Amino acid sequence: MRRVVIVGFGLGGMGTARHTVEFVEDAKVAVIGDEKPYVRHKLRLIPSGEDISVSTRHLESDGVEFLEDHVIKVRRDQKEVELRSGKRIKYDFLVLATGANPSSLRKVPGSELTYGFRKKSDVDLLVDKNPSRVAIIGASYVALHIADVARSVGAEPVVIVRSRLIRRSLEPEISAYLEEKLREHGVKFAKGSPKEVKENGVLLDSGDFVEADMVYRATGVSPEITLASKCGLDLHEGWVINVDRQGRTSDPNVFALGDAAIIHDPLTNKPEYAGIGTAATIMSFNVAKAISGSKMTLRIPRYQKDVFLRGIHMISIGWTSPEAEKQGFNPERVEMSGKPGWGEKSYVVYDKSTSQVIGFSGIATERNMIREKGLEVLLAMLRRKKVGELISG
Ligand SMILES: Cc1cc2nc3c(=O)[nH]c(=O)nc-3n(C[C@H](O)[C@H](O)[C@H](O)COP(=O)(O)OP(=O)(O)OC[C@H]3O[C@@H](n4cnc5c(N)ncnc54)[C@H](O)[C@@H]3O)c2cc1C
């Protein structure tokens, strides 16, 4: 019997439990998490009454044990974890799927007055406080989830943007178009960086003041590495758990995945931080395969699709042209805006030297109009297809 202990009830932890049951015949799986399982990327649907909880019934009937508790220590020499309740659990394989936390606002006075947005309790707090105006610092996907929730509770969201929306994942024209569409849905924007957060809003470096009853920060995440660093696992650049392509840490009996760990980019082959659900899901497959003894790994692309305010559909895949350039590619773009299936605005990015597809971003405001093309681009990118094959096909 192989005892597999998984820490975290998120996408990564739950996915690993499911795949371990599937691939490892003699596994005895225990999952420990400090929140009840739910779908994190659906948090914005809570105010409209949607049930986003995840049932553990099927896995429990397959023998998986769920413990609602917090792991306080990993003793690698004894292959055991210690829980806050005092319980100790032995493992043969440990999987750290501990996720991430909203990054703090460094060097901004008053940052302690801001809220993060990551957990169900964060949405409950926004609903309870019933604000009339919410300021959101940051222009990430999560910032737009907060704006979405604010709109659903009747508050006016003001997104404070330093450069442009979702800069690392969208072509510049798509950021601009997204901003236009969000304005039509009642989202306000303020340009600049926060200089100081006050009880009643945010002072910007431009001197403008954004009034708000609540201030959120959505400037990225910090991987939850407390357990990993305390038990001496190797960290990549000191801030995220280092793993190989199968998710194995510097200890062959300990795996890490999802928002707590790096991925290996399929285009550059370099370690990257993804912090997206797609990566957590694919990594959970790879980890379970590794525990089963298989060498098989799926590649992990940067792929994100999202829908805001129930009508704005976004997709981003691989590298944008500015990011591709930083990675050493020679990027060129083909505009596909308005072509059947390609959404209202979209660009395929390819490398001029090889013609290989290396990225895509697009926006559509009709339901699912762009989803299929997004999947075609994803496959083309992973199969190293040339741009001509993709757009003529
Ligand atoms: C608002 C929002 C919207 C998002 N939208 C999208 C989207 O549209 N598409 C997409 O791809 N991604 C999206 N993401 C990102 C996605 O949710 C994450 O990438 C994904 O949840 C990562 O899964 P995970 O299992 O690594 O971590 P998590 O989902 O964070 O789960 C980790 C869990 O481990 C628990 N934990 C941590 N330490 C311990 C411990 N010591 N003991 C016990 N439990 C512990 C944490 O409390 C948490 O419950 C979104 C994120 C947010 C916040």
The ligand as an SDF file (V2000), in Angstrom:
LIG
                    3D

 53 58  0  0  0  0  0  0  0  0999 V2000
  -10.8650   35.2550   -8.0690 C   0  0  0  0  0  0  0  0  0  0  0  0
  -10.0240   34.2710   -8.8200 C   0  0  0  0  0  0  0  0  0  0  0  0
  -10.3490   33.9300  -10.1220 C   0  0  0  0  0  0  0  0  0  0  0  0
   -9.5800   33.0340  -10.8390 C   0  0  0  0  0  0  0  0  0  0  0  0
   -9.9400   32.7190  -12.1240 N   0  0  0  0  0  0  0  0  0  0  0  0
   -9.2280   31.8320  -12.8090 C   0  0  0  0  0  0  0  0  0  0  0  0
   -9.6140   31.4480  -14.1340 C   0  0  0  0  0  0  0  0  0  0  0  0
  -10.6050   31.9120  -14.6660 O   0  0  0  0  0  0  0  0  0  0  0  0
   -8.8370   30.5390  -14.7920 N   0  0  0  0  0  0  0  0  0  0  0  0
   -7.7310   29.9910  -14.2120 C   0  0  0  0  0  0  0  0  0  0  0  0
   -7.0580   29.1690  -14.8510 O   0  0  0  0  0  0  0  0  0  0  0  0
   -7.3420   30.3210  -12.9710 N   0  0  0  0  0  0  0  0  0  0  0  0
   -8.0650   31.2270  -12.2510 C   0  0  0  0  0  0  0  0  0  0  0  0
   -7.6840   31.5820  -10.9860 N   0  0  0  0  0  0  0  0  0  0  0  0
   -6.4900   30.9430  -10.4030 C   0  0  0  0  0  0  0  0  0  0  0  0
   -6.8740   29.5800   -9.8470 C   0  0  0  0  0  0  0  0  0  0  0  0
   -7.9550   29.7180   -8.9670 O   0  0  0  0  0  0  0  0  0  0  0  0
   -5.6750   28.9950   -9.1390 C   0  0  0  0  0  0  0  0  0  0  0  0
   -4.6350   28.8710  -10.0570 O   0  0  0  0  0  0  0  0  0  0  0  0
   -5.9900   27.6210   -8.5610 C   0  0  0  0  0  0  0  0  0  0  0  0
   -6.9900   27.7380   -7.5900 O   0  0  0  0  0  0  0  0  0  0  0  0
   -4.7370   27.0080   -7.9590 C   0  0  0  0  0  0  0  0  0  0  0  0
   -5.0790   25.8060   -7.3510 O   0  0  0  0  0  0  0  0  0  0  0  0
   -4.2060   25.2360   -6.1550 P   0  0  0  0  0  0  0  0  0  0  0  0
   -4.8060   23.9290   -5.8140 O   0  0  0  0  0  0  0  0  0  0  0  0
   -2.7780   25.3130   -6.4870 O   0  0  0  0  0  0  0  0  0  0  0  0
   -4.3990   26.2770   -4.9510 O   0  0  0  0  0  0  0  0  0  0  0  0
   -5.6790   26.8020   -4.1900 P   0  0  0  0  0  0  0  0  0  0  0  0
   -6.8970   26.7300   -5.0290 O   0  0  0  0  0  0  0  0  0  0  0  0
   -5.3020   28.1260   -3.6180 O   0  0  0  0  0  0  0  0  0  0  0  0
   -5.8610   25.7760   -2.9960 O   0  0  0  0  0  0  0  0  0  0  0  0
   -4.9050   25.6670   -1.9730 C   0  0  0  0  0  0  0  0  0  0  0  0
   -5.6330   25.2720   -0.7000 C   0  0  0  0  0  0  0  0  0  0  0  0
   -4.6800   24.8000    0.2480 O   0  0  0  0  0  0  0  0  0  0  0  0
   -5.0280   25.2940    1.5330 C   0  0  0  0  0  0  0  0  0  0  0  0
   -3.8300   25.2550    2.3800 N   0  0  0  0  0  0  0  0  0  0  0  0
   -2.7080   25.9960    2.2880 C   0  0  0  0  0  0  0  0  0  0  0  0
   -1.8320   25.6510    3.2450 N   0  0  0  0  0  0  0  0  0  0  0  0
   -2.4220   24.6830    3.9730 C   0  0  0  0  0  0  0  0  0  0  0  0
   -2.0200   23.9400    5.1140 C   0  0  0  0  0  0  0  0  0  0  0  0
   -0.8210   24.1170    5.6840 N   0  0  0  0  0  0  0  0  0  0  0  0
   -2.8860   23.0260    5.6170 N   0  0  0  0  0  0  0  0  0  0  0  0
   -4.1070   22.8150    5.0450 C   0  0  0  0  0  0  0  0  0  0  0  0
   -4.5250   23.4910    3.9660 N   0  0  0  0  0  0  0  0  0  0  0  0
   -3.6990   24.4120    3.4430 C   0  0  0  0  0  0  0  0  0  0  0  0
   -5.5040   26.7140    1.2120 C   0  0  0  0  0  0  0  0  0  0  0  0
   -6.2800   27.2680    2.2680 O   0  0  0  0  0  0  0  0  0  0  0  0
   -6.3490   26.4500   -0.0310 C   0  0  0  0  0  0  0  0  0  0  0  0
   -7.6490   26.0670    0.3000 O   0  0  0  0  0  0  0  0  0  0  0  0
   -8.4430   32.4750  -10.2370 C   0  0  0  0  0  0  0  0  0  0  0  0
   -8.0900   32.8210   -8.9280 C   0  0  0  0  0  0  0  0  0  0  0  0
   -8.8710   33.7080   -8.2230 C   0  0  0  0  0  0  0  0  0  0  0  0
   -8.4950   34.0740   -6.8110 C   0  0  0  0  0  0  0  0  0  0  0  0
  1  2  1  0
  2  3  1  0
  2 52  2  0
  3  4  2  0
  4  5  1  0
  4 50  1  0
  5  6  2  0
  6  7  1  0
  6 13  1  0
  7  8  2  0
  7  9  1  0
  9 10  1  0
 10 11  2  0
 10 12  1  0
 12 13  2  0
 13 14  1  0
 14 15  1  0
 14 50  1  0
 15 16  1  0
 16 17  1  0
 16 18  1  0
 18 19  1  0
 18 20  1  0
 20 21  1  0
 20 22  1  0
 22 23  1  0
 23 24  1  0
 24 25  2  0
 24 26  1  0
 24 27  1  0
 27 28  1  0
 28 29  2  0
 28 30  1  0
 28 31  1  0
 31 32  1  0
 32 33  1  0
 33 34  1  0
 33 48  1  0
 34 35  1  0
 35 36  1  0
 35 46  1  0
 36 37  1  0
 36 45  1  0
 37 38  2  0
 38 39  1  0
 39 40  1  0
 39 45  2  0
 40 41  1  0
 40 42  2  0
 42 43  1  0
 43 44  2  0
 44 45  1  0
 46 47  1  0
 46 48  1  0
 48 49  1  0
 50 51  2  0
 51 52  1  0
 52 53  1  0
M  END
$$$$
